[in-house]
Amino acid sequence: MLCNNIRRLRFEHNDMSQEELANAVGVTRQTIISIEKGKYTPSVLLALKIAKFFGRIVEEVIYLKEGENNGESSG
């Protein structure tokens, strides 16, 4: 399962609003809401933009939840 720390990072970044983050990375507020809720998987480009904005590596922003199969076969 794909998870993210975007909400936590926003609050650590001076209680930044979803709108402010959206404007900073060039998407809509609805996109940020959907990513935070796990309803939308961001593109690699968007994930990189968000990570760069917060000064983090992508894996600190968006990550795979441990112990999940994630739909991958072991064949």
N, C-alpha and C positions, 0 to 999 in steps of 0.2 A: 504494500500500500504506500502510495506517495503522500508524504506529510510535509509540513512547512512550519517555519518559525517567523513568518512575516509579521503576524500580529505582535508577537513579543518584540521583534526588532523595531517595529514602529513605535511602541511604547518606550523602549530604551532610547529611541532617537527623539527625545523631547516631546513625547506623546503625539507624534505625527499622525495626522488624519489619513484615512484611506484616500481621500481626494488629493492630498498633497503628494503622497507616494505615486498615485496614478499619474499626476501631472509631471512628476520628476522622471518617470520612465516611459511616458508617452502612451498610456492606455487609459481606459475609462475607470471610474470608481467601481463600477459593476464588475469589471475584470478582477480587480484586487479583492473585492468581496468574494467572488467565486473561487479564486485561488485559495484564500484564507480558509474557506469552508470545505475545501477539498472537492469542489464540484467541477473545477476546471484545471487542467494541467497546462501550465505555461509552456510556450515554445522554449527551445534552448536559448534563443536570443533574448527573450524576455527574462528568463531565469538569470542569465548572465548580467543583464542590465540591473535587475533588482539586487543581485549580489554585489555588483560594483558600487551601486548607490550606497549600500550599507557598509562598504569596505570589508566584505566577507567573501569567502570562497562559496561556490554554489552549494556544496554539501552542507554548509552551515545554515543555508536558507531553505533549501528543498532537499529532502532525503527520503530514502526508502525505509519504511518501518521494519525493524529487525524481526526475524522469525516468520515473515510472510513469504509465500511462494511467489507472489507477484506475477503469476501466470506463465512463468518460464518453465520449459520442460528440461529435464536433465538428461536428454538423449544424446 
